[in-house]
Amino acid sequence: MYKVKVFVTLRESVLDPQGKAVTHSLHALNYKEVTDVRIGKYMELTVEKSERNIDEVINEICTGLLANPVIEDYRYEVEECVFL
């Protein structure tokens, strides 16, 4: 069994209005050190082992459902889990 952590973010070339709003709010709260905020999504998947390669499965899931490949990038981390 695998635990997969998926991180989806807007591509650098795509405007992030939610991130800009958070940046402005932080500046209003006097956190001038923050120069930019990008908002993304984080998901955890538990995936059973199968005959298929885990990277192949996760890439299909990300491009088919979790991320919009036109405007978003994704990365993931896979941990093998041992359940007793």
Backbone torsions as a table, in degrees:
resi	resn	phi	psi	omega
1	MET	NA	146.9	-179.1
2	TYR	-122.6	146.9	166.6
3	LYS	-109.3	125.0	-177.4
4	VAL	-118.2	126.6	176.2
5	LYS	-103.7	121.3	-177.1
6	VAL	-113.2	130.6	178.8
7	PHE	-118.2	122.3	-179.6
8	VAL	-118.6	128.7	179.3
9	THR	-134.9	155.3	174.1
10	LEU	-66.6	146.0	175.3
11	ARG	-62.6	151.8	-177.7
12	GLU	-57.0	-31.9	-177.2
13	SER	-78.1	-6.9	-177.3
14	VAL	-98.5	129.3	178.0
15	LEU	-63.0	137.0	-179.4
16	ASP	-116.5	86.3	-176.7
17	PRO	-62.8	-33.4	178.0
18	GLN	-66.0	-42.3	177.1
19	GLY	-63.4	-39.8	178.1
20	LYS	-64.0	-40.6	179.0
21	ALA	-62.3	-41.6	178.4
22	VAL	-66.7	-40.2	177.5
23	THR	-59.2	-46.8	179.3
24	HIS	-62.7	-40.4	179.1
25	SER	-64.4	-41.4	178.5
26	LEU	-64.0	-39.5	177.0
27	HIS	-64.7	-38.8	178.1
28	ALA	-64.7	-28.0	177.1
29	LEU	-88.8	10.8	175.2
30	ASN	74.1	26.4	171.9
31	TYR	-96.9	70.5	-175.9
32	LYS	-70.3	-16.7	-179.2
33	GLU	-67.8	-24.7	-178.4
34	VAL	-78.6	119.5	-177.2
35	THR	-99.9	-23.1	-178.8
36	ASP	-160.8	147.1	175.9
37	VAL	-131.4	133.8	173.4
38	ARG	-120.4	129.0	-178.4
39	ILE	-95.7	140.3	179.1
40	GLY	-142.3	-168.6	179.5
41	LYS	-123.5	147.5	177.1
42	TYR	-129.5	130.9	179.7
43	MET	-135.2	147.7	173.1
44	GLU	-117.6	128.8	178.7
45	LEU	-117.4	141.3	170.1
46	THR	-107.8	122.3	-172.5
47	VAL	-125.7	128.3	176.8
48	GLU	-75.0	148.1	175.2
49	LYS	-65.5	144.7	176.1
50	SER	-146.0	-175.1	178.8
51	GLU	-72.7	-19.4	-179.7
52	ARG	-79.4	151.4	176.8
53	ASN	-68.9	132.5	-176.7
54	ILE	-61.2	-38.2	179.4
55	ASP	-64.7	-39.5	177.7
56	GLU	-62.3	-45.7	180.0
57	VAL	-61.6	-48.4	-176.7
58	ILE	-66.8	-40.3	177.2
59	ASN	-61.9	-40.5	176.9
60	GLU	-63.1	-42.9	179.5
61	ILE	-63.6	-44.4	-177.2
62	CYS	-66.9	-47.0	-177.6
63	THR	-75.1	-25.9	-178.0
64	GLY	-89.2	-24.0	-173.7
65	LEU	-141.1	-47.3	-169.1
66	LEU	-80.5	-28.0	-177.7
67	ALA	-129.9	148.6	172.4
68	ASN	-95.0	103.1	-173.2
69	PRO	-62.7	-13.6	178.3
70	VAL	-72.8	-38.9	-174.7
71	ILE	-122.6	-6.4	-176.0
72	GLU	-124.1	149.6	170.7
73	ASP	-109.1	158.7	175.8
74	TYR	-142.5	157.0	171.6
75	ARG	-144.8	161.2	-179.2
76	TYR	-149.3	158.7	176.6
77	GLU	-125.4	135.8	-178.9
78	VAL	-114.8	128.6	173.8
79	GLU	-119.7	133.1	174.0
80	GLU	-81.7	130.6	-177.1
81	CYS	-107.8	143.2	174.5
82	VAL	-119.6	118.8	179.0
83	PHE	-104.7	131.6	-179.9
84	LEU	-94.4	NA	NA
